[in-house]
Amino acid sequence: MTRQAQKGFTLIELMIVVAIIGVLAVVAGTAYRKFMDSGRTAEAMSMLGEIRAKEEAYRAEFNQYTGWSGGSEASSNSLPAVDNTTCTTGGTKEPCPKATPTSNAYWTGLGINAPKSQLYCGYIVNYGTGTGGAGAGYPSGTLGQAIVGSSAQNVPWWYAVAICDNDGSTGTNATFTTAYNTTAVSAQNEHQ
């Protein structure tokens, strides 16, 4: 009696296929994360550039910058609105971006044309008059203080912070900071 050949895959062949699929899944996941990181970074750079242009145009017209009062960082004045909780980034605390965006008069008055329902990052702008009165100083321990300086300014000033949750976890977020006295954007924890 002759034996018939069985058709099918061996266990080794199936394990090789599973390993290949696993490697492809890891590569695809990593590529997707990098793609999302670069998209959020591009959004932050674009929005900070638009904020810079609008702030300078506002100063050219009114001889001062606009934003929040120099002595507070009310979370209701961010774009989009942020939670009342704070995110710790590099030893400083800034409000965390909120999932549901809301509008406010500051952003519309400044003329920011952001598609509010599609923003991935939260944006905060703080300013001061530089006159020594209300709004001259700024809160200590903020990300903007590292760019603007540690003492009250004698000239009108502003700084803007973009906060992005690039990795989807709570805790430390990516932050991008710029100010009136530099065209550079400082990035911290860019892939978090």
Beta strands, then each sheet from edge to edge (+ up, - down):
strand 1: 82-89
strand 2: 92-97
strand 3: 121-128
strand 4: 157-164
strand 5: 174-179
strand 6: 186-188
sheet 1: 1+ 2-
sheet 2: 3+ 4- 5+ 6-
end
